[in-house]
Amino acid sequence: MKRGDLVRTTRASIGIPKGSLGLVETKLKDTGGFSGIPDAMWRIYLLQTGKPRRCLGRNLEVVSEER
C-alpha cells in the first residue's frame, strides 16, 4: 500500500461504515501488533465524508493501486 491507492475498509468504526472507500494520504508509523505481526498506521481521506481518518493497514483492502 502506498500514497494515492484507493482502499476499502474491512472493519466498521465510529463514523466509518464497513466497505467505505478512501484514498491513502500518508503512512503515519509502523506498529507491531499484539501478536508481533508488523503493521502500519495510515491516514486515509474518506470519499463519503470528505474527512481524513487514521486506520490500521490490516483494516484496509487495496481496491486500485496508483501506477
Steps between C-alpha positions, in 0.01 A plus 500: 500500500628846416386859461222545242358146523123458513409289804190346656451460875450143617388591851237746621603780736335810644409715201638245252265228374650171383577518128562876489734620225794730558832619360825435683660831597805395697654231717513627857708233673584133516345316790551155640166339575422305816600181324830651384388514135630822341230744397473870415277794587371684191319829452224462243268758345146361511304568182157486669570751776786698348701473821834337579508206745772275640470127436715194553623330185338170601159675485552622143477321166660644184242544222716678244870580508656819366735422213 
